[in-house]
Structures are given as structure tokens and as C-alpha cells.
């Protein structure tokens, strides 16, 4: 595993602040399913990403594939970009927070 791969994995684990169980439970909620951009079907991109994040968190680091690392980079980018767009109003019940939680990051933690 290259030094760059290790830094991607480390940053991924830094931005994900929810456990697999917390993410799974969240993804089952109406709030989770009410946000995000749909890509031609009923499930949002973020909701699908949340399922993938749970799989990645449960996988051995030595078993990560190039595709896994690419998804980690996508997650890192999304979380950084989206947290920079923090709303000035109610955060706890915001679509902004709900979307971030779909990507494994709860901004209130």
C-alpha cells in the first residue's frame, strides 16, 4: 500500500465520525431518504454512498481496492465541500445535516 493510499484511508477515517451501526440506523430513517440528489432511481447518491461507507468501515484496511480508495476520496471531498456550506439557521433539523449524515459525518458530533 502506497503512502498516498495510507493518507487517503487516514483522512477518510478522520471525516467519518459515525459508527457503522449509527450510519445503518440513520439510513433507515425517513429524514435520510428525504434528502440528496437522485441519479435516475429512488435512492439518492448520498444514501447509496452511506451503504458503501458502512461496508468500507467493516472491511480490513489491507483488503481495500482501488475502487474503495476512489470512493473514500469522493467521501472526503463531499464532506469537506458540504461542511463549508454550513447554514446560519437551525442545523440540527436541517437538510444540510441530514445529507452529511448520509455520507457518514454528523456535524453536531
N, C-alpha and C positions, 0 to 999 in steps of 0.2 A: 504494500500500500504506500503510495507516494505521500510526501509531506503535504502537498496540496489537498489530497483526499482526506488526510487526517484533520486538516484545518476546517474543511467543509463539514465533516462529521462533528467536530467540536462546536462550531458555530450553530449547527442545526440543533444540537442538544442545549445550547445557550438560549435560543429563541423559543424552543418548545418548553413551556412551563406547566403543561398539564400532563397528567399520567395517562397511559393508555386507557385505563378504566374511566377516568374523567372525560376523556375525549369520546369514548364509546357511548357513555351515558348522555353526553351533550348532543351527539349526532342523532339520538333518538327523539329529541325534543322538537316541538313544533317551531320554536324560535330558530333552531339550527336550520331547519328545512325551509324557513321563510326568507332567507337571505341568499345572496350570491347570484352570479351570472350563470344562466343555464346554457349548455352547449348543444342544444337540439333535443334534449330529453328532459325528464322531470327532475333530475338530480343536478344540483349546481356543481360547478368546478371545485369550489371550496369544500363542499360536502364530500365529494369523491376524494379530494386530497386528504381530508381528515381520516378517512378509512385507510388510505395508503400510509399516512403518518403512524397510525396505530401499528400497522404491520412492520414499519421500519423500526419503531421503538422496541418491538418484541424480537427483532432479528439480531443475530450475532453480528457485531461490527465487522468481523473478518469475512462475513458472507455477503457484504454489500456489493452490488453490481454497479456498473457504470450508469445504468438506468436509475438505480436507487440514489446515487450521488447527484444525478441531474435533477431528480425530484427534490432532494434536500436543498439544492441551490435555488430552485423555484420557490420553495417554502421560505427560505431565508430572505430572498428578495421581496416576496409578498409581505411578510411580517414587517420588515424594515420600512417598506414603502407605505404600507397601510397605517402603521403606528405614527408616522409623520403627519398623517391627516386627521389627527385626533380632534373630535368635535369639541366645541366650547360648552355645549349643553350637557344634559344628562347622559352620562357614559354607561351607567350600569344597565340600563334597558335600551341601549342603542343598537341599531343595525350594525354600526361600526364594530362594536364589541362582539356581537353575535358572529359576524363574519370572521373576525380574528380568531374566535374560539373554534370555528370550523377548521382553521389552519393550526390548531394546537397551542394557541397563545391567548391567555386571558390577561388583558391589560390591567385588571384590578388585582392581580396577584403580586 
